[in-house]
Amino acid sequence: MEENEKLYKIRAEVEKAKQEKQQAERLLVRAENRLKYRENMSRKARKHRLIVLGAVMEQYFTEQKELSEVQLGQMMEHLDINELHAQYYSSCLQT
């Protein structure tokens, strides 16, 4: 009788450990899914931002449509970004 009680307790412990393991595995999968979702959202936001930026650049630099990637890079290197920022912010302050 005492042996049966010990076996019952051991079986109960094993079953409880299995349930805890399954729960931990589910929590791990959920955490991985949340991570993938967040990474996917940040990639989508970046893609959207780059597309919008490209569209705006294409609007103001219509000649860039004919440029290769190398030529576009060279054109961008010649732009003085600091000067553009200064002009933009000074015009914002004047209005």
N, C-alpha and C positions, 0 to 999 in steps of 0.2 A: 504494500500500500504506500509506504513511504517512497519507494522507488518510482511508483507511478506519479506521485506528486512532484518529484524532482524532474522527471521527464516532461510533465505538463508545464512546469515553470520554464524549463529550458526551451521547449517548443514555443512557448509564449514569448520568451526573450528573442528567439530567432525570428519569429514573425514580426515582432515590434521592430527589430533591427532592419528587416527587409523593407518594412513600410517607411522607416526613416530614410533608408537609402533611396527608395523610389521618390520620396518627397524631395530629398536633396538633389536628385537628378533632375526632377521637374523644375526646381528653383534655378538650377544651373542653365537648363535650356531656356527658361524665361529670361534670365539675365543675358544670355548670348543673343536672344532674339531682340531684346531692347537695344543692345549694343549695335547690332546690324541695322536696326531701324534708324537709330540716331546717325550712324555713319552714312547710311543711304540718304537721309534727309540733308546732311551737310554736303554730300556730293551733288544732290539735286540743286541745292541753293547755290553752290559754286557754279554749276553748269548754267543755271539761269542767269546769274550775275555776269558770267563771261559772254553769254549770248547777247544780253542787253548791252554790255559794253561794246561788243563788236558791232552791233546795230547802230549805236550812237556814233561810234568812230566812222562807220561807213557813211552815215548821214553827213558828217562834217568833212570827211576826207574821201570824197567820191573817187578820186584817182587811185585810192588804195585797192580798188577792185582788180586793177590790172597788175598790181605789184605781187612779186613772189614773197614768200615768207621772209627770205633773207633781206630783200629790198625793204620790206615793211619794218623789219628790225632795225635796219640801218637808218631809216627815216625817223623812227622813234628815238634812236640814240642822239640824233641831232636836235631834237626838241629839248628846250631847257625847261624841265618840269618845275623847278623852283621858281623860275620867272613866271610861268603860267599860274602857279599857285598864288604868287604875290599879286598878280594882276586880278585874279578872280576874287581874292579876299579883299583887296582894296576897293573893287567895284561893289562888293557886298556891303562894305562899311559905308559907302557913299549913299546908298539907297535907304 
